[in-house]
Amino acid sequence: MSHLHRNAVASIALLLILLLAAACGDSHGLRATPTTAPAVTSPLATSTNTATASETPSTLPESLRPAVQAIVEGDADAIRGLTTKFPTQCAANWCPAGVDAGTRISIIRAVSCEPLLPNDMPGGTDGTIEWFSRSSRTLVAVYVEAETRPYLDWVPRGDYVVVVWTASTEIASRGSAFHIKAGQIVGIEFGCSQKPESYYTNIPASSFIVGPLPY
């Protein structure tokens, strides 16, 4: 074999050795960085029907939105301003000072475990509204109201009912219900330790505008 031929064979052998070494290095993780970014999975969209203390669902009729917003935000002044007062004969134990029993005065019709007195004391209407505003509130349901007879012959019914879970550290947590007619709150049930489900147990699914939602 000539000297030139031996050099060519040696060169080819050296080239094969280098190629084999490169292949081995690649198998141990020495790979090129990909130029295409990995796909990113987007988070699940939040349902527009879910609401917390500060959210008002977009599915609500426009006429309901101010009242529902005041309720879920716990805005005591707005709740009072949006609540209709009804002329009612006062009794001796809760007539305003200087007013004779039997005089008709305009009051908010509200109940808890019993009809609330129209004052700002604990157990009174204003005092209970303040408690509601201090509590943690979660919107649970809004549905069309079919019942017409006043609850306990005291709380007027409306066109819609807004149900809220009221979590409190002051007294037992409970479900509350606000009856709304023509955009105004006409009656309030602050509950008596019952769950929100008690307000809509027999309500058909077709009547719900929002919910029922978890709380």
C-alpha positions in Angstrom: 0.0 0.0 0.0 1.4 3.4 -0.9 2.1 6.1 1.6 -0.6 8.3 0.1 -3.2 5.5 0.3 -2.3 4.9 4.0 -2.8 8.6 4.8 -6.3 8.6 3.1 -7.4 5.6 5.1 -6.1 7.1 8.4 -8.0 10.4 7.6 -11.3 8.5 7.0 -10.9 6.5 10.2 -10.3 9.7 12.2 -13.4 11.3 10.7 -15.5 8.3 11.6 -14.2 8.4 15.2 -15.1 12.2 15.5 -18.6 11.5 14.1 -19.2 8.7 16.6 -18.0 10.9 19.5 -20.4 13.6 18.4 -23.3 11.1 18.3 -22.5 9.8 21.8 -22.4 13.3 23.2 -25.8 14.1 21.7 -27.3 11.0 23.4 -26.2 12.4 26.8 -28.3 15.5 26.6 -26.1 17.8 24.5 -29.0 18.7 22.2 -29.8 22.0 20.4 -32.3 24.3 22.1 -35.7 24.2 20.4 -36.7 27.4 18.7 -40.4 26.9 19.1 -41.9 27.9 22.6 -43.9 25.2 24.3 -47.6 25.5 24.2 -49.1 27.3 27.2 -52.4 26.1 28.6 -54.7 29.0 29.5 -56.6 28.9 32.8 -60.3 28.0 32.8 -62.6 31.0 32.3 -64.6 32.1 35.3 -68.3 31.7 34.9 -70.2 35.0 34.6 -72.9 33.6 36.9 -70.6 33.3 39.9 -70.6 36.1 42.4 -69.0 36.9 45.6 -69.4 39.8 48.0 -68.3 42.3 45.5 -69.5 40.8 42.2 -72.8 41.4 40.3 -73.5 38.8 37.6 -73.8 40.2 34.1 -76.9 38.0 33.4 -79.1 40.2 35.6 -81.8 42.4 34.1 -80.7 46.0 34.2 -83.5 46.9 36.6 -82.2 44.5 39.2 -78.5 45.5 39.1 -78.5 48.5 41.6 -80.4 46.5 44.3 -78.3 43.3 43.8 -75.1 45.3 43.8 -76.1 47.1 47.1 -76.9 43.7 48.7 -73.8 41.8 47.7 -71.5 44.8 48.6 -73.3 45.2 51.9 -73.8 48.9 51.3 -76.2 49.7 54.3 -77.0 53.2 53.1 -77.8 52.0 49.6 -79.9 49.2 50.9 -82.0 51.6 53.0 -82.3 54.0 50.0 -83.5 51.3 47.7 -86.0 49.8 50.2 -89.6 50.8 50.0 -91.2 51.8 53.3 -94.8 50.9 54.0 -97.4 52.8 56.1 -97.9 50.6 59.2 -99.8 51.0 62.4 -97.2 51.2 65.2 -97.7 49.3 68.4 -97.1 50.7 71.9 -93.8 48.9 72.3 -92.2 50.4 69.2 -94.0 53.6 68.3 -91.5 56.5 68.0 -91.3 58.8 71.0 -94.3 61.1 71.2 -96.3 59.0 68.7 -99.5 57.3 69.9 -100.1 53.6 69.4 -102.0 52.8 66.3 -100.6 55.7 64.3 -99.5 54.8 60.8 -95.9 55.4 60.2 -93.7 54.3 57.2 -91.3 51.5 58.0 -89.2 48.8 56.3 -90.9 45.5 56.4 -88.2 43.0 57.6 -88.0 39.9 59.7 -85.3 37.7 61.3 -86.7 35.1 63.7 -89.6 37.5 64.1 -90.7 40.8 62.7 -88.0 43.5 63.2 -88.7 46.7 65.1 -88.1 49.9 63.1 -85.1 51.1 65.2 -81.4 50.9 65.1 -81.0 48.7 68.2 -79.9 45.1 68.1 -82.9 43.2 66.8 -84.2 46.3 65.1 -84.3 46.9 61.3 -81.4 49.4 61.1 -79.3 47.4 63.6 -79.8 44.2 61.5 -79.0 46.0 58.3 -75.7 47.1 59.9 -75.0 43.6 61.0 -75.6 42.4 57.5 -73.2 44.9 56.0 -70.5 43.9 58.5 -70.8 40.2 57.6 -69.3 38.2 54.8 -71.9 37.9 52.0 -72.0 35.5 49.0 -74.7 35.7 46.4 -76.3 32.3 46.0 -79.4 32.8 43.8 -81.7 35.1 42.0 -85.1 33.8 40.9 -88.5 34.9 39.7 -91.0 35.1 42.6 -94.4 33.5 42.1 -95.7 33.7 45.7 -97.9 36.7 46.4 -99.0 36.3 50.0 -96.7 38.3 52.3 -94.3 36.2 54.4 -95.7 35.9 57.9 -98.3 38.4 56.7 -95.6 41.0 57.2 -92.9 40.9 54.5 -94.3 41.9 51.0 -93.4 39.8 48.0 -91.8 41.0 44.8 -91.0 40.1 41.3 -87.7 38.6 42.2 -85.9 37.1 45.2 -82.2 37.6 45.9 -80.7 34.9 48.2 -77.5 35.6 50.0 -75.4 33.4 52.4 -74.4 35.7 55.3 -71.4 34.4 57.3 -71.0 36.1 60.6 -68.8 35.9 63.7 -71.4 37.9 65.7 -74.4 35.6 65.5 -75.2 32.3 63.7 -74.5 32.4 59.9 -77.6 32.2 57.8 -79.3 32.6 54.5 -81.1 35.9 53.8 -83.6 36.8 51.1 -84.5 40.2 49.6 -87.7 40.6 47.7 -87.5 43.0 44.8 -90.2 44.7 42.8 -89.6 47.3 40.0 -86.0 47.6 41.1 -86.9 48.4 44.7 -86.4 46.1 47.8 -89.9 45.7 49.2 -89.2 43.2 52.0 -86.2 41.5 53.7 -85.9 38.1 55.4 -82.6 38.2 57.4 -83.2 34.5 58.3 -83.2 32.6 61.5 -80.1 30.3 61.2 -81.5 28.5 58.1 -79.5 27.6 55.0 -80.1 29.5 51.7 -81.8 26.4 50.2 -84.8 26.9 52.5 -85.8 29.9 50.3 -85.8 28.0 47.0 -86.5 24.3 47.8 -89.6 24.1 45.6 -88.6 26.7 43.0 -88.4 25.2 39.4 -85.1 25.4 37.6 -86.6 27.6 34.9 -87.3 30.4 37.4 -83.6 31.0 38.3 -81.7 33.9 36.7 -78.6 33.2 38.8 -77.6 30.0 40.5 -78.2 28.3 42.8 -74.4 28.8 43.4 -72.1 27.2 46.0 -71.4 29.2 49.1 
